């Protein structure tokens, strides 16, 4: 994975990286071990008063035009809760007033030929109201849908599919 991208050692600059194991490369020249640890992202599970889940449509790659759950990547030094509050404001112009951890799920996010290992943390979020909701940033559209009506094949990334399956087995 990613051998087509990571060829040069970030320490000595030699084109001598080889796969050490599933999560790292090793430079044969200077013995530097380069780890590919997972990035962290948040998923917001937001329900309206009818119990319908807020679903978004992706505006950009990966999975352009496919369904998704709102959220995004945590910035360095940011908690996952801070990440979700920021991302939901940026993407949907909504203010989260409370959030409660639900589950986590692994994901692979391929961006510009690099495969990133991601751990997504899903939270059940409550917002102040939906009056200001607007598709912004990397969301082209949004919908409220009943869990039973969701076709997970329409979701472009793995972690939302896992989270939705877990939600269906959980009574809110």
HUDA-V936981 format. One record per helix or strand of 3 or more residues. SS is the DSSP state (A for helix, B for strand). FROM is the first residue (numbers start at 0). LEN is the number of residues. If there is no record, write none. Layout:
SS&FROM&LEN + SS&FROM&LEN
This chain:
B&16&5 + B&23&4 + B&32&3 + B&38&9 + B&52&6 + B&70&3 + A&79&13 + B&95&16 + B&113&14 + B&138&7 + A&146&3 + A&151&3 + A&157&11
